Each structure stands twice: as C-alpha cells, then as structure tokens.
Amino acid sequence: MKAHPSKTIIRPRITEKAALKNETESVYVFEVAKGSTKPTIKNAVKTIWGVTPIKVNITKLPSKTTFKRGKKGSVPAIVKAYVYLKKGEKIELS
C-alpha cells in the first residue's frame, strides 16, 4: 500500500491501557488504515514525528453489533498499530 503518511495513520488511540503502556514501555497506539503494513507504518511515524520505531505490531479488531437505547447498530472494524520507541524518545500528540 503506497499511501501518504498522513493517510496511513488515522488517529492516536488514547485509552487507559494505551496511556499505561506509554508511561511504562514507550509504546504508542494508533488507529491505522486498513491494508497498512508494518514498513508503511514505520515510515509514516518516521516522516510525521521524526522518530524511528524499534518495532510495530498490528492488531485487527472485528466489527461488533451493538444494542443501545432500543436500537441495533454496529461498531466498525478497525486496525490498531502498537509502535515501540527507544526509552528516551517521545511523540508529542496534540
């Protein structure tokens, strides 16, 4: 997948688990485009924030059906990327 780096990484996933991993292990969690590969994610992080990741793990979350306020709906499937950095490096998320 040859996409622009800003289209590869959709948004950071800011959750309790992600914040805890960020503090203890220098791991950042991003929601990425479907079809993204580890090298394209590494390249996108390098070009956008100027840091070189040590490794990248990808997790695919399936879509789920929900039932809220008497109505059925669905939560779309997403792809998450765990980006591991060296101990001293940081990414400024705004």
N, C-alpha and C positions, 0 to 999 in steps of 0.2 A: 504494500500500500504506500504509494508516494503521495503524501498529503502535506500541506503546510503544517509546521509545528503547532501553530495555534489551533488548528482543526483536529490535531491528534489528541491533545489534552483538552477535555471539555471543561472540567471544573475540579477543584480540590474537594475531597470528601472529608468534611470536618465533623467527626463524631467523637464520642468519649474514647472508644477503642483506638481510633487514629491519633488522637491527642496523646494518649498514654504511650503509644508506640513511638511517637515523635519525640517525646521527652526522654525516653529510656534508650532507644536504639537508633535515633536519627533516621526514622522511616517516615516517608510522606505517602499519603494515599490519594490517588487521583481517579476520577472517572474519565475513561478514555473512549475514543470512537471504536465502534465495532470493526473488527478486521485489523486493528493495530497490532504490531508485533513488538517484541522486546527491543530490537535495534531502533525502530522508529520512535518509540517512547524515550529511549536513552538520548537519541539525537534531539528530540523536542525539548527535553529538560535541559540539555546542554546549551541549545540555542536560546531558549527563553530566559533561563536564570543564570547561565554561565557556570554551572557546577556539573561535574562528571559523576554519574551514579556508579556505584560499585556493582549493583545487580538490580534486576527488575523482575518481579513476579506478577503474573496476570491471573485474575480470578474472574470467572464469568458467573453472574447471578441470574437465574432464570426469572421470567415474569411470574407474577403471582396474582391470583384473583382475590379481591377484597370484598367485604360486605360492610358498608358504612352508612349509617342513618337510613337503613332500609333499602339501600340501593346497591346493586352489584357494580363492581368496577374492576380495574386491573392496574397493577403497578408494572411498568415496562421493565424488560430485561436490560441489565447494564453490564459493563465490563469495567472492573477496577484494576488499577495497577499500583503495586507496592514498590516504591522507589527507595532504595537503600543508598545512603550517602556516607562519606567518611565522618569520623567523630566530630571534627571541628566545623564542617560545612553546614550551612543553613540555607533554606529557601524562604524568602520573605513573601508570605501570602497576604494580599491586601483585600 
